[in-house]
């Protein structure tokens, strides 16, 4: 009933306005727009096909919250993507740095090898080449094992899983008929072993017979044994096709061809 009355009033108003159009004052654009908007709202309010409802504060708050959550989600996605890109770039930079370091080391080895004298086991007197007077140091043999010394109850060196120890033995003896002092430690000895074109550095161990730290008096007529120990891939003696040992000190470098 209210809807019928409202529509009737609206129609009557329109007729009155039409009949008295000559006596009505001129309306501004803003006033005309307000009347048009009010009329449209009034028609929509009493229309049976229009669901008229003003959004309350709760609905507005939910809409604002939803929009805020969507913006945060977009920001997090953007930050995650930036982080992944940075990690990828960092991994690439690390890999490039490692490759550059490997290439630099290879170039250094090749450069050093160009001017290094290669000796046989028979002609290589390590003491003479190192400038140690009164003693002779000669290569004896090498062995591949899991631990060294094998039968020691004291300190020993053990290979990691999937690896082997390459132990090179040397003999030290007095070069005269008298006792001689042998000090290898102060010569800053460094040994690298190149097995099948793969280079590994001898380990610095706490073994009393480690050649790089050996200091002792060699009695006349006695032979002392010292060793250099390196960790290599799991292999046997038969797998070694080429074996070169490079000995470097503060006095220079030289290679000994063992196989």
Number of C-alpha atoms within 10 A of each C-alpha: 5 8 14 10 10 14 14 12 12 15 12 12 12 12 12 11 13 11 11 10 11 9 8 10 7 10 9 9 8 9 11 12 12 12 11 12 11 12 13 11 13 15 15 14 15 16 12 10 8 10 10 12 7 7 8 8 9 9 11 11 11 11 12 12 12 12 12 12 12 12 12 12 12 12 12 12 12 11 12 12 12 12 12 11 12 12 12 12 12 12 12 12 12 12 12 12 12 12 12 12 12 12 12 12 12 12 12 12 12 11 11 12 15 9 10 14 11 16 16 14 17 10 10 19 16 20 18 13 17 20 12 16 14 18 24 20 24 19 22 15 13 16 12 19 20 18 17 19 15 11 8 9 7 7 11 14 18 15 18 14 9 10 15 20 23 27 20 20 19 20 16 21 22 23 16 13 10 11 17 18 15 21 18 20 13 12 16 12 18 18 22 19 26 19 20 13 11 11 16 15 17 22 16 15 17 11 19 12 18 20 25 23 19 16 16 12 14 20 16 15 12 11 15 15 16 21 23 24 26 21 22 22 15 16 15 12 11 6 10 11 10 13 16 20 23 20 18 19 17 11 11 11 20 20 22 21 15 17 13
